[in-house]
Amino acid sequence: MRLIYLLAVLLVACFALPLFSQETPPPMVFGKIPPVHLEMRQFEADTNATAVVLCNYGQANIENPPGSFRLRWEHQKRIKILKKEGFDYTNISIPFYSYNKTEEFFFDKAAVYLPDGQVIKLTKKDVFVEKLNDKVSVAKLVFPKIEEGCIIEYAYFINSQTIHELREWYFQEDIPVLWSEIRADFPKFLDYIFLFQGNDNMEKVEDKDGVVRYESDHGSFIFSPKRYVMKNAPALKEEGFITTMSDYLARIRFQLSEVRYPDGRVEKVLTNWKDLQEEIEHSSAFGEQFLKKSNYKKMVDEVLPLASQLSSNMEKVKFFYDYLNDNMAWTGNFSAFTRQKKLDEIFESKKANSGELNLMLFVLLREAGITAFPVLTSTRSHGRIYEQYPILDQFDHILVLAVVDGTRLLLDVSDPLRPMGYPSIQALNGRGLMLKIGSGDPSWMDITASKDAIDVLACEMALDGEGNMKGIIVGVHKGYSAMPERRYFSKDSTGSHWKERLLERFPYTTIESARSANIDALDKTFLDTVVVSIPSAAQVSGDFMYLPPIIWTSFNENVFKMKERNYPVDIPYPFQEQLVLKLTMPEGYVVESLPENLNNSLPANGGNFFFATSTNNNQVQVSARLNISKLRFTPAEYAALKELFGQVVSKYGEQIVLKRL
């Protein structure tokens, strides 16, 4: 059995078994530093590591003082600083939910252990609590006299009134972790589930006497009743094309499943998605917003008549979608719920979060007699959804599914330059829960991106004998690729963004003129054209002239830099970049050499890179195409993907060489 970034879900009713954790001493004792750790100057398993977590230890205990339950969360951590670049790991920030004293932070102890044996102890005066907003505060620890080779250690505890969902525990970080352990002790009448997100390719090697062990080249994970340990977890450095690092770091979370009372009653806390739908149906921040007409009547009375003369439902959908995009400002916040206001009040304020905008659209569609459903989802930065258990806080966004004449449209209001049928890029996170409030059970649906994200850049340029180049660049942009280009031109129609782009490769570029087409016709291909003058575009050396084979690309460097990547590559949508150059050579010059042609494909139709050059009379022609059609690449596929992008950067960095006759 393997854990390949899958969710392992187990009932924690086994917590009534003999207490393995009580038979095993804690993995660390405050102040007792093994000499080998103090003497360490380099971490042999990862010589690039700037710091190492020597031990990270937590305990979660549910206590039952008179009249209530309380979670006591104890945490102790020890970090070795190896290089100056690792000093940032001594800046400790501990967030907690301070609203109405739901959580209370208590400092225990902290110390710095210097390589010469000196110990500097911290006191409460070295701890600062800062209020971030009305709900969240953060405790900050400041460690003095940090130097290479030192060790810091700190301990604190948090008392929390919240027992339904415990704090997540991360076994991995962006630096190596030698030992990470969390122990949990709950009363027998509280049943929890734990959700473990594992490391890559971990094989089960032991399942005996209540102890389960997984092993791989990237650490090991052990769990038994009340005790969860990961050893030798490698650093996971953030790289491009991810959702959120929380999706890849090994972690565990605990969720209350049911409560068994002494009188025999059983209260299900975690039930099913249908029950969750019924619960939010009666929520003032969700269902009541569209089930009670008093919450949205003013908005409907104002907007609905404006669409009364439209002949088709598709036209009405487009009108409502465009109207909200043009007349409401997105606050920049994603949410699956409304704030403590009616939709009418939000509509009148002209500002709304993502959930409010899309609930307004849902209401307008429904009032116009158009079939529509709200779809709960999680944004890429919020993390993946676990469909096994109905945990509401997994969601932070709402989409609207409209069904018009048999056509399904996934709608997402918030950007006036994004056409219908294109969810925000943040919403492209795999799956969503379509709600059928009052008409059936909720169901899961795929949230997929259109495959038409294409940038075509056609450059027709002429080179003179001094190496100066002039010409025209025509851009053809479709789908998701068109959105940023439209945005650039809507902000500045002079094409100044093209000057900024070209200056990276050609430092003396000027834009002589610029124009665009279909900037407001979002359902059409966006076109932009710039006339450019590029002095000293080619390097002249004696009888030779050198210049790059492309004018501009989105891929000037390889986004994939790691030797190996221990988590997947998640690309939001398929994309394609096509580059074409027709270069007229200066009179009296011929081609000395051109970059060699290349045609390379990824396995399983994941993508390909094509590059070709040719000559025709006094012209050099270059054609290049990078196409990525697969959205998720496993760690095993990373090397091939990295090599492909490396070939792109390398090929674009080669030179066209011309020679004077």
LUMLO-923252 format. One record per atom (N, C-alpha, C): x, y, z; residue in one letter. Coordinates in steps of 0.1 Angstrom, whole numbers, plus 5000, padded with zeros to 4 digits. Layout:
// residues N
XYZa ...
// end
This chain:
// residues 661
500849885000m 500050005000m 500950125000m 500550224992r 501350344991r 500550474995r 501250575000l 500650705002l 501250794992l 500550814981i 501050904970i 500251024970i 500551114980y 499751234981y 498251204982y 497951094988l 496551064990l 496151095005l 494851105007l 494351125020l 494050995027l 494650975038a 494350855047a 493450895057a 492250835058v 491250875067v 490950755076v 491050775089l 490850665099l 489950715110l 489050635115l 488350675127l 489150665139l 489050765148v 489850765160v 489150715172v 488150625169a 487550555180a 488550465187a 489650435179c 490750345185c 491450415196c 491150545199f 491850615210f 491450555223f 490450465224a 490150395236a 491150275239a 492050245229l 492950135231l 494050175241l 494850075245p 495950105254p 496750225249p 497250305258l 497850435255l 499350415251l 499650405238f 500950385234f 501750505238f 501150625237s 501850755239s 502350765254s 501550705263q 501850715277q 503050625281q 503250515272e 504250425275e 505650475269e 505550575261t 506750625254t 507050765260t 508350785264p 508650925269p 508651025258p 508551155261p 508551255251p 509851255243p 509751295230p 510951285222p 512051395225p 511651485234m 512651595237m 512351645251m 513351685258v 513251745272v 513851885271v 513051985274f 513552115273f 514852135280f 515852195273g 517152235279g 518152125277g 517752005274k 518751895273k 519151875258k 520151935254i 520551935239i 521651835237i 521451735229p 522451635226p 523751705220p 524951675225p 526151735220p 526351735205p 525851625199v 526051605185v 525251715177v 524151755183h 523351865176h 524052005178h 524552025190l 525252155192l 526552165184l 527152055181e 528452055173e 528152055158e 526952025154m 526652015140m 526952145133m 527652135122r 527952255113r 527352245099r 526952125096q 526352105082q 525451985083q 524351995076f 523351875076f 523751795064f 524351675067e 524851595057e 523851545046e 522651525051a 521551475041a 521151585032a 521351715035d 520951825026d 521951935029d 523051935022t 524152035025t 523752175022t 522652195015n 522152335012n 521252385023n 520952305032a 520052345043a 520652465051a 519852565053t 520352675061t 519952665076t 518952575079a 518552545092a 517852405092a 517752345104v 517152215105v 516252215117v 515052155116v 514252135128v 514652005134v 515252015146l 515751895153l 514651815159l 513651885164c 512451815170c 511351915170c 510151865167n 508951945167n 507851855174n 507451895186y 506651815194y 505351885199y 504251825197g 502951885201g 502051785209g 501251835217q 500251755224q 498851825224q 497851745220a 496551805220a 495651715230a 495151785240n 494351715250n 493051785252n 491951705252i 490651765255i 490451745270i 490251865277e 489951865291e 488551895293e 487951855305n 486551865308n 486351935321n 486752065322p 486452145334p 484952155336p 484552195348p 483052205350p 482352295340p 481352235334g 480452315325g 480952325311g 482052265307s 482552295293s 483652195290s 483952195277f 485152125272f 486152225268f 487452185269r 488552285265r 489652195259r 490252255248l 491452195242l 492652265248l 493552185253r 494852235257r 495852195246r 496452285240w 497452265229w 498852305234w 499752205235e 501052225240e 502052205228e 503052295227h 503952285215h 505352325220h 506252235216q 507652265219q 508452235206q 509452325203k 510152315190k 511652355192k 512552285185r 513952305186r 514552315172r 515252425169i 515752445155i 517252475156i 517952415147k 519452435145k 519652535134k 520452645137i 520752745127i 522152715121i 522152685108l 523452645102l 524152755094l 523352845088k 523952955080k 523153085083k 523853195079k 523153325082k 521853335075k 521753265063e 520453275056e 519353205064e 519753125074g 518753065082g 518253145094g 518753265096f 518453345107f 516953375108f 516253385096d 514853415096d 514053305103d 514553185105y 513853085112y 513753105127y 514453205132t 514353245146t 513353345148t 512653395138n 511553495139n 510253405140n 509853385152i 508753295155i 507453375157i 506453335149s 505053395150s 504053285152s 503253305162i 502253195165i 500853265165i 500053235154p 498753295154p 497753225162p 496753295167f 495653225175f 494453315174f 493253245176y 491953305174y 491553375187y 491853505188s 491653575201s 490253625203s 489453625192y 488053685193y 487353625205y 486853705214n 486053665226n 486753565234n 488153565234k 488953475241k 488653325237k 488353305225t 488153165220t 489453085222t 490553155219e 491853085222e 492653185230e 493453135240e 494353215248e 495753155247e 496753245245f 498153205243f 498853225257f 499653125260f 500453135272f 501953095269f 502853185272f 504253155270f 504753065281f 505552965278d 506152875288d 507652905290d 508452875280k 509852905281k 510552905267k 511752965267a 512452975254a 513952995257a 514852955249a 516252975251a 517052975238a 518253035238v 519153025227v 520452955233v 520852855226y 522052775230y 523152805219y 524252885224l 525252925215l 526352815214l 527152815203p 528052705201p 529152695212p 529452805219d 530452805229d 529852755243d 528652715243g 528052655255g 527152755263g 527252885259q 526452985266q 524952965263q 524152985274v 522652965273v 522053105276v 521153155267i 520453275270i 518953245271i 518353265282k 516953235284k 516153355282k 514953325276l 514053435273l 512953435284l 512353555286t 511253565296t 510053625288t 509053645296k 507753695290k 507953825284k 508953905288k 509254035282k 509754025268k 510153905264d 510653885250d 509553835241d 508353825246v 507253785238v 506253905236v 505853925223f 504954035220f 503753975213f 502554025218v 501353985212v 500754095204v 500554075191e 500054175182e 498654135177e 497754225178k 496354205173k 496354235158k 496154125149l 496054145135l 494754205130l 493654165136n 492354215133n 491454185145n 490154195143d 489154175154d 489154025158d 489653935150k 489553795153k 490853725156k 491853775150v 493153695151v 494253785157v 495053725166s 496253785171s 497353695169s 498553745170v 499753665168v 500753695179v 501353585185a 502453605195a 503753585188a 504653685191k 505953685184k 507053675194k 508053585192l 509153565200l 510353615193l 511153695201v 512353755196v 513553695203v 514453625195f 515553555201f 516853645200f 517553675210p 518753755210p 520053675206p 521053755201k 522353695199k 522453575190k 521653575180i 521653465170i 522953465163i 523553345161e 524753325153e 524753185146e 525553175136e 525653045130e 526052935140e 525352815139g 525652705148g 524852705161g 524052815163c 523252815175c 522052725174c 521352705185i 520152635185i 519152715193i 517952725188i 516852795195i 515852685199i 515152715211e 514152625216e 513052705222e 511752665220y 510752745227y 509552645230y 508752685240a 507552605244a 506452705248a 505252665244y 504052745248y 502852655248y 501752705253f 500552635252f 499352725249f 498352675243i 497152755240i 495952675245i 495052745252n 493752695257n 492752745247n 491952645242s 490952685232s 489552625236s 488552705233q 487152665235q 486652585224q 487452575213t 486952505201t 487552365201t 486652265201i 487052125200i 486552055188i 485752125180h 485252055168h 486352025158h 487252125156e 488352105146e 489552155153e 490552065154l 491852105161l 492752175151l 493852225157r 494852285149r 495552185140r 495852225128e 496552135119e 497952115124e 498551995121w 499951975125w 500751945112w 501752025110y 502552005098y 503851925102y 504051815095f 505251735098f 506451785089f 506151855079q 507151895069q 507252055069q 508352105065e 508552245063e 509452275051e 509852395049d 510752425038d 512252405042d 512452355054i 513752305059i 513652165064i 514752085064p 514551945068p 514051935083p 513351825086v 512751805099v 513251665103v 514051655114l 514551525118l 513451445125l 512651515134w 511651445141w 510451535143w 509251485140s 508051565142s 507051475148s 506451515159e 505551425166e 504351495172e 503151445170i 501951505176i 501251385184i 500851415196r 500151315204r 498751375207r 497751295207a 496351345209a 495651255220a 495051315229d 494351245240d 492951305242d 491951225238f 490551265238f 489751175247f 488751235254p 487851145262p 487151035253p 486850925260k 486250815252k 484950845245k 484250945251f 482850975245f 482951075234f 484151115230l 484351205218l 485051125208l 484451105196d 485051035185d 485551135175d 486851125171y 487451215161y 487851125149y 487951195138i 488651135127i 489951205125i 490951145120f 492151215116f 492351205101f 492751305095l 493051315080l 494451335078l 495151235073f 496651245071f 496951265056f 497651365053q 498151385040q 499651345040q 499951245032g 501251185033g 502351235023g 503451175025n 504651205016n 504551115004n 505351144995d 505351064982d 505950924983d 505150834977n 505650694975n 506150624989n 505350654999m 505650585012m 504950445012m 505750345014e 505350205014e 505050165028e 503950095030k 503650035043k 504649915046k 505349925057v 506349825060v 505949745073v 505049795080e 504649735093e 503249765097e 502549665101d 501149685106d 500949585117d 501349615129k 501449505139k 501149575153k 500349505161d 500049545175d 499649695175d 498849735166g 498349875166g 499249985161g 500449935156v 501450035151v 501550015136v 501350125129v 501450125114v 502650215110v 503550155101r 504750235097r 504750235082r 505150355077y 505350375063y 506750425061y 507450375050e 508850415048e 508950465033e 509950555031s 510350585017s 511750655018s 512250685006d 513550755006d 513450895012d 512150945014h 511951075019h 511351075033h 511850985041g 511350995055g 510450875058g 509950865071s 509050765075s 507950825084s 506850755083f 505650795091f 505150685099f 504950705113i 504450605122i 503250655129i 502150575129f 501050615138f 500550495146f 500050525157s 499550425166s 498450505175s 497750435183p 496750505191p 497350625198p 496850745195k 497250875202k 498650925198k 499350865189r 500750905186r 501050905171r 501551015166y 501851025151y 503251085150y 504051015143v 505451055142v 505951055127v 506651155123m 507351155110m 508851185113m 509751095107k 511151115109k 511851145096k 512851225096n 513651255085n 512851305073n 512051405076a 511251455065a 512051565057a 512151545044p 512951645036p 512351775035p 513151875032a 512652015030a 511852015017a 510752085017l 509952115005l 509952255002l 510752294992k 510952434988k 509852464978k 509252584979e 508252624970e 508752654956e 508052604946e 508452634932e 507252664924e 507352704912g 506252744904g 505252634901g 504052674896f 502952584893f 502652494905f 502052554915i 501552484926i 500152534929i 499352474938t 498152524943t 498552604956t 498752544967t 499352604979t 500252494985t 501352534991m 502252444997m 501552355008m 500552405014s 499752325023s 499252195017s 499052195004d 498552074997d 499651964996d 500851994998y 501951904996y 502751865008y 502751955018l 503451925030l 502751815038l 503451715043a 502851615051a 502251675064a 500951645066r 500251715077r 499151625082r 498551665094i 497451585099i 496451685105i 495151655104r 494151735110r 493151645117r 492551695128f 491551625135f 490251695135f 489151615133q 487851665132q 486851585140q 486151645149l 485151575158l 484151515149l 483851385151s 482951305143s 481551295150s 481651255163e 480351235171e 480651245186e 479551275193v 479651275208v 478651175213v 479151095223r 478250995229r 478051035243r 476751065247y 476451115260y 476150995269y 476351025282p 476150915292p 474750855292p 473750925288d 472350875287d 472150785275d 473150765266g 473050685255g 472850755242g 472550885242r 472350965230r 473650975223r 473550975209v 474750995201v 474451115192v 475251215193e 475151335184e 476151335173e 475651325161k 476551315149k 477051465146k 478251485147v 478851615144v 479151625129v 479751515124l 480151495110l 479251405104l 478351445095t 477351355090t 477551325075t 476851405066n 477051385052n 476751515045n 477051515032w 476951645024w 475451685023w 474551595023k 473151645023k 472751715036k 473251665047d 472951735060d 473651875060d 474851875054l 475552005054l 474752105045l 474252055034q 473452145025q 472252195033q 471552105041e 470352155048e 470752255059e 471952235065e 472452325075e 472652465069e 473352475058i 473652615053i 472452675046i 471452585043e 470152645037e 469552735047e 469752715060h 469152805070h 470152905075h 471252915069s 472253015073s 471953155068s 472053255077s 471753385073s 472853445063s 474053375063a 475053415054a 475053335041a 474053255039f 474053175027f 472553155022f 471953045027g 470653015021g 469553125023g 469553185035e 468553285037e 468653405028e 469853425022q 470053535013q 469253525001q 468953404996f 468253394984f 466853324986f 466653274998l 465353215001l 464353315007l 464853425012k 464053525017k 464053645008k 462953675001k 462953784991k 463253914997k 463053935010s 463354065016s 464854095016s 465653995014n 467054015014n 467654065000n 466854044989y 467354084976y 466354154968y 465154194973k 464054254965k 464554384957k 465254474964k 465654594957k 466554574945k 467454474947m 468354444936m 467654394924m 466754294927v 465954234916v 465054344909v 464454424917d 463554524911d 464254624902d 465554644905e 466354744897e 466954674885e 467454554886v 468154494875v 467254414865v 466354334871l 465554244862l 464854314851l 464254434853p 463554504841p 464554544830p 465754554833l 466754594823l 466954484813l 466654364817a 466854254808a 465554204802a 464454264804s 463154214800s 462954214785s 463654294778q 463454304763q 464454204756q 465254134763l 466154044757l 465353914753l 465653864741s 464853754736s 465153614741s 466453594744s 466853454748s 467453454762s 467353334767n 467953314781n 469453334781n 470153294770m 471553314769m 471953464770m 471153544763e 471353684763e 471153744777e 470253694784k 469953734798k 471053694807k 471553574806v 472753534814v 473853624812v 474153654799k 475353744796k 475053884802k 473853934801f 473554064806f 473754074821f 473253974829f 473353974843f 474853964847f 475553874840y 477053854843y 477753984840y 477554054829d 478254174826d 477854284835d 476554294838y 476054404847y 476754404860y 476854284866l 477454274880l 478954304879l 479654254868n 481054284866n 481254434864n 480354494857d 480654644854d 480154734865d 479254694874n 478654784884n 479054744898n 479654634900m 480054594914m 481554584914m 482254624925a 483654614926a 483954494935a 484754404931w 485254294939w 486154344950w 485954304962t 486854344973t 488254284973t 488354184964g 489654104964g 489653984974g 488553974981n 488453864991n 487553744985n 488053624987f 487253504984f 486553464996f 485253424994s 484453375005s 483353285000s 482953185008a 481753105004a 480553165011a 480653275018f 479553325025f 479453475024f 478353535027t 478253675027t 478553735041t 478853865041r 479053925054r 477753945061r 477754005073q 476554025080q 475654135075q 475354115062k 474454215056k 473554145046k 472454215043k 471554155032k 472154185018k 471854095009l 472354114995l 471954254990l 470754304994d 470354444989d 471354544994d 471754535007e 472654635013e 474054625006e 474454505003i 475754484996i 475654534982i 474554514975f 474354564962f 474454714962f 473854784971e 473854924972e 475254984975e 476054904982s 477354954986s 478354944974s 477954874964k 478754854951k 480154784954k 480254714965k 481454634968k 481054504974k 481754394969a 481354264974a 482454164973a 482454064982n 483353954981n 482953854970n 483753754968s 483353664956s 482053584959s 481853544971g 480553474974g 479353564972g 479453684976e 478353784975e 478053814960e 479053834952l 478953854938l 478153744931l 478653624934n 478053504927n 476653474932n 476453494945l 475053474950l 474053574944l 474553704941m 473753794934m 473353744920m 474353694913l 474153634900l 473153524901l 473353434910f 472453314912f 470953364914f 470753464922v 469453524925v 468853574912v 469553654905l 469053714893l 468653614882l 469553504881l 469153404871l 467953324876l 467853294889r 466653224893r 465353304892r 465453434895e 464253524894e 463853544879e 464853524870a 464553534855a 464053404850a 463953294858g 463453164854g 464553084847g 465753114849i 466853034843i 467452934854i 467552814850t 468052704859t 469552734863t 469752744876a 471052774881a 471252704894a 472552674897f 472952614910f 474152684916f 474252714929p 475452754935p 476452634936p 477652664934v 478752554935v 479752604945v 479852524956l 480952554966l 482252494961l 483352574963t 484652524959t 485652584968t 486952544966s 488052594973s 489052654963s 489552764965t 490552824956t 491852754957t 492752774947r 494052714947r 494852754959r 494752874964s 495552914975s 494952864988s 493752824988h 493052775000h 493352625002h 493552554991g 493852414992g 492852324986g 493252194985r 492352094979r 491252054988r 490152004982i 488951954989i 489051804992i 488751765004y 488651625007y 487151595007y 486751514998e 485351484996e 484851375005e 485651315013q 485251205021q 484351255033q 484651375038y 483951425050y 483451565047y 482251595052p 481551725049p 482051825059p 483251875057i 483851985065i 483652115058i 482852205063l 482452325056l 483652425054l 484552425063d 485652535061d 486652495050d 486352385043q 487252355032q 486952455020q 485752515021f 485352605009f 485552745012f 486052825002d 486252965004d 485753044991d 484852974983h 484453044971h 483152984966h 482453054958i 481253014952i 481253034937i 480852944929l 480652954915l 479152944912l 478752974900v 477352954896v 477252864884v 476552754884l 476352674872l 474952714866l 474952764854a 473752794847a 473552694836a 472252654834v 471952554824v 471052624814v 471452654802v 470752734792v 470652644779v 469452604776d 469152534763d 470152414762d 470252344774g 471152224774g 472652254775g 473052384775t 474452414777t 474752454791t 475752394797r 476152424810r 477252524810r 477052634818l 477952744819l 478452764833l 479752754836l 480252784849l 480652934850l 479953004859l 480053144859l 480753194872l 481553294871d 482353344882d 482553494881d 481653574887v 481753724887v 482953774895v 483653874890s 484653944898s 485554014889s 485653984876d 486554054867d 485854094854d 485754224851p 485054264839p 485754224826p 486954184827l 487754144815l 487753984814l 487053914822r 486953774820r 485653734815r 485653664803p 484353624797p 483553514804p 482353504801m 481553394807m 482153264804m 481953174813g 482453034811g 483853014815g 484553124820y 485953114825y 485953144840y 485953044848p 486153064863p 487453134865p 487553214876s 488853274879s 489953164880s 491153204877i 492253104878i 492353044892i 492053114902q 492153064916q 491052954918q 489952964910a 488952864912a 489252734904a 490252724897l 490652604889l 491452514898l 490652444907n 491252364917n 490652224918n 490052184907g 489652044905g 488252014906g 487552044918r 486251994920r 485452104928r 484052084927g 483152174934g 481952094938g 481252144948l 480052074953l 478852164949l 478052104939m 476952174934m 475752144943m 475152254948l 474052254958l 472752254950l 471852174955k 470452174950k 469452194961k 469652314967i 468852344979i 467352344975i 466552264983g 465152254980g 464752164969g 465752104961s 465352034949s 466151904948s 466951864958g 467651734957g 468951734965g 469651624963d 470951604970d 472051684963d 473051734971p 474251794964p 475051694957p 475751734947s 476651644939s 477951704935s 478951624933w 480251674930w 480451694915w 481151794911m 481351824897m 482751864894m 483251834882d 484651874879d 484552024875d 485652094879i 485752234875i 487052234865i 486752244853t 487752234843t 487952364835t 489152384830a 489452504822a 489352474808a 488952574800s 488952574786s 490352544781s 490452484769k 491752444764k 492252544753k 491752664753d 492052764743d 492952874747d 493752854758a 494652954762a 495852954753a 495953054743i 496953054733i 497453194731i 498753204731d 499453334727d 500153304714d 499853384704v 500653374691v 501253514689v 502653514687l 503353634686l 504053624672l 503553704662a 504153714649a 504953834647a 506253824645c 507153944644c 507653954630c 507454064623e 508054084610e 509054204611e 510354174611m 511354274614m 512354284603m 512954404602a 514054434592a 515254484600a 516454424596l 517754454602l 518554534593l 519254644598d 520154724589d 521554684592d 522454744585g 523854704586g 524554744599g 523854824607e 524454874620e 523854784632e 523054694628g 522454604638g 521154654644g 520654764638n 519354824643n 518154744637n 517054734644m 515954654639m 514654734641m 513854724631k 512554784631k 511554684625k 510254704630g 509254614625g 507954614633g 507154514631i 505854514637i 505654374644i 505054384655i 504754264663i 503154254664i 502654144660v 501254114661v 500954004671v 500154034681g 499853934691g 498353884689g 498153754690v 496853694689v 496653614702v 495653654710h 495553604724h 494153544726h 494053424731k 492753354733k 492653304747k 491353294752g 491153224765g 491753304776g 492253224786y 492953274797y 494153364794y 494753334783s 495953414779s 495553554774s 494253574770a 493853704765a 493653804777a 493253744789m 492853834800m 493953934804m 495153884807p 496153984811p 496454084799p 496454044787e 496754134776e 495654244774e 494454204776r 493354304776r 493554404787r 493954354799r 494154434811r 495254544808r 496354494802y 497454584799y 496954704790y 496254664779f 495754774770f 494654854776f 493854804784s 492754884790s 493354984800s 494454954806k 495155054815k 495955154807k 496555114796d 497455204788d 497455154774d 496755234766s 496655194751s 497855224743s 498855284749t 500055314742t 501055194740t 500655084746g 501554964745g 502754974753g 502755044765s 503955064773s 504354934779s 503454834781h 503854704786h 504754634777h 504554654764w 505454594754w 506854644755w 506954774757k 508254834759k 508954774771k 508254764782e 508854704794e 509354554792e 508554484784r 508854344781r 510154344773r 510154424762l 511254414753l 512554464758l 512454554768l 513654614774l 514554514781l 513854404785e 514654294792e 515654234783e 515354224770r 516254164760r 516954274752r 516254384749f 516754484740f 516654624748f 517754674754p 517654784763p 517354914757p 517254934744y 517055064738y 515755064730y 514754984733t 513554974725t 512655094727t 512055134716t 510955234716t 509755184709t 508555224714i 507355184708i 506855304699i 506755284686e 506355394678e 504855404677e 504155294677s 502655304677s 502055174683s 500855174687a 500155054692a 498655064690a 498054954688r 496654944686r 496154804690r 494854794693s 494254664697s 492954654691s 492454524691a 491054494686a 490454394695a 489154414696n 488254324704n 488554334719n 488954454724i 489254464738i 488054454746i 486854494741d 485554474749d 484754354745d 485154294733a 484354174729a 485054054735a 484654024747l 485353924755l 485253784749l 484253764741d 484053624735d 484853614722d 485653714719k 486453704706k 487953704709k 488753664700t 490153674701t 490653814703t 491553834712f 492053974714f 493353984705f 493454104698l 494554124690l 495254254694l 496554254694d 497254374697d 498454384687d 498754504683t 499854534673t 500654644678t 501954624677v 502854734681v 503954754670v 504254874667v 505354904658v 506554944666v 507654874664v 508854894674v 510054934666v 510955004673s 512255034669s 513254984679s 514254904675i 515154844685i 516554874681i 517154984685p 518555014682p 519454904688p 520554874681s 521554774686s 520954644690s 519954604682a 519254474685a 520254364683a 521154374673a 522154274670a 523454324674a 524354234679q 525654264682q 526554254670q 527254364666v 528154364655v 529554344659v 530254244653s 531654224656s 532354194643s 533054284638g 533754264625g 532854244614g 532954134607d 532054094596d 530854014601d 530753994614f 529653914619f 528653994627f 527453944626m 526254004634m 525553894641m 525253914654y 524653814663y 523353864669y 522353784668l 521053824675l 520253704679l 519353714689p 518653604694p 517553564683p 517053434684p 516053394674p 514653434677p 514453494688i 513053534692i 513153674697i 511953744696i 511953884701i 511453884715i 510553804719w 510053794733w 509353664736w 509453624748t 508753504753t 508453514768t 507453444772s 507053434786s 508053354794s 508953284787f 509753184794f 511253214792f 511653324798n 513053364797n 513953284806n 513353214816e 514153134825e 513253004829e 513952904833n 513252784836n 512652794850n 511352784851v 510652794864v 510952674873v 511452564866f 511752444874f 513252434876f 513652464888k 515052474892k 515552364901k 514652294907m 515152194917m 515752074910m 516652014917k 517251894912k 516151784911k 515351774921e 514151684921e 513051754929e 511851724926r 510751784933r 509851674939r 509651684952n 508951574959n 507451604960n 506951684952y 505451714952y 505051744938y 503851724934p 503351734920p 503451884915p 503451884902v 503352014894v 501852034891v 501252134896d 499752164893d 499652284884d 499252264872i 499052374862i 497652404861i 497152534862p 495752564863p 494952534850p 495652554838y 494952534826y 495952504815y 495552434804p 496452404793p 496852534786p 498052544781f 498452664774f 499352634763f 499452734754q 500352724742q 500852864739q 502152864736e 502852994732e 503452964718e 503053034708q 503653024695q 504353154691q 505653134686l 506453254683l 506853234668l 506653344660v 507053334646v 507853464644v 509053454637l 509853564633l 510253554619l 509953664611k 510353684598k 511353794598k 512653764596l 513653864597l 514253894583l 514154014579t 514854054566t 516254104570t 517254034563m 518654054566m 519054184559m 520054254565p 520654374558p 521354334545p 521254424536e 521954394523e 523454374525e 523854264518g 525254234518g 525654134529g 524554074536y 524753974546y 524153844542y 524753734547v 524153604545v 524153534558v 523453424559v 523453344571v 524653264573v 525353274584e 526553194587e 526053074595e 525153084604s 524652974612s 523353004618s 522552904620l 521252914627l 521152814638l 520352834648p 520152734659p 519552604652p 519952494657e 519452364652e 517952344655e 517252274646n 515852244649n 515652144660n 514552154666l 514252064678l 512752034678l 512451904681n 511051864683n 511051764694n 510551804706n 510651714718n 509251704724n 508751584728s 507451574734s 507551504748s 506651544757l 506551474770l 505851344769l 506051254778p 505351124777p 503851154780p 503051054775a 501551054778a 500851184773a 501351234761n 500751354755n 500751474765n 501751484774g 501751594783g 502051724778g 502651734766g 503051854760g 504251834750g 504651944744n 505751934734n 506352074732n 507552074727f 508252194722f 508852174709f 508452264699f 508852254685f 509652384682f 510752364676f 511552484672f 512252454658f 512052554649a 512652534635a 513052664629a 514052664622t 514552784614t 514752744600t 514652844591s 514852824577s 515252964571s 515652954558t 515953084551t 515253084538t 514953204533n 514253214520n 514653344514n 515553334504n 516253454498n 516953534509n 516453654512n 517153744521n 516453744535n 515653634537q 514853634550q 515253514558q 515253534571v 515453424581v 514053404587v 513653274588q 512353244594q 512553154606q 511853194617v 511953114630v 510553084634v 510252954638s 508952914643s 509152834655s 508452864666a 508652794678a 507252774685a 507052664691r 505752644698r 505952554710r 505552614722l 505552534734l 504052504738l 503752384740n 502352344743n 502352254755n 501652284765i 501452204777i 499952174778i 499652044777s 498251994776s 497851924789s 498851884797k 498551804809k 498551894821k 497651884831l 497651974842l 498351924854l 498551804856r 499251754868r 500351654865r 501551684869f 502751604867f 503251554881f 503451424881t 503851364894t 505351394896t 505851374908p 507351394910p 508151304901p 507651184897a 508451104888a 508551164874a 507551244871e 507551314857e 508251444857e 508651484869y 509251624870y 510551634861y 511351534861a 512651554854a 512351584839a 511451514833a 511151534819a 510551674816a 509751714825l 509151854824l 510151954826l 511051944835k 512152034837k 513052044825k 513351924820e 514251924808e 513651994796e 512251974794l 511652034783l 511652194784l 511452244796f 511452384798f 512952434797f 513852354801g 515252384800g 515652404785g 515152314777q 515352324762q 514752444756q 513652484761v 513052614757v 513952734759v 514352744772v 515252854776v 516552854768v 517152734767s 518452714760s 518252754746s 517252704739k 517052734725k 516852884722k 516052944731y 515753084729y 517053174732y 517953114739g 519153184742g 520253174732g 520053084721e 521053064711e 521053194701e 521953184692q 522153304683q 521953274668q 521353364661i 521353374647i 522653444643i 523553384635v 524753454631v 524753484616v 524953614613l 524953664599l 526353704596l 526753694583k 528153724579k 528053814567k 528953914567r 529054014556r 529753944545r 529253964533l 529853904521l 531153984518l 
// end
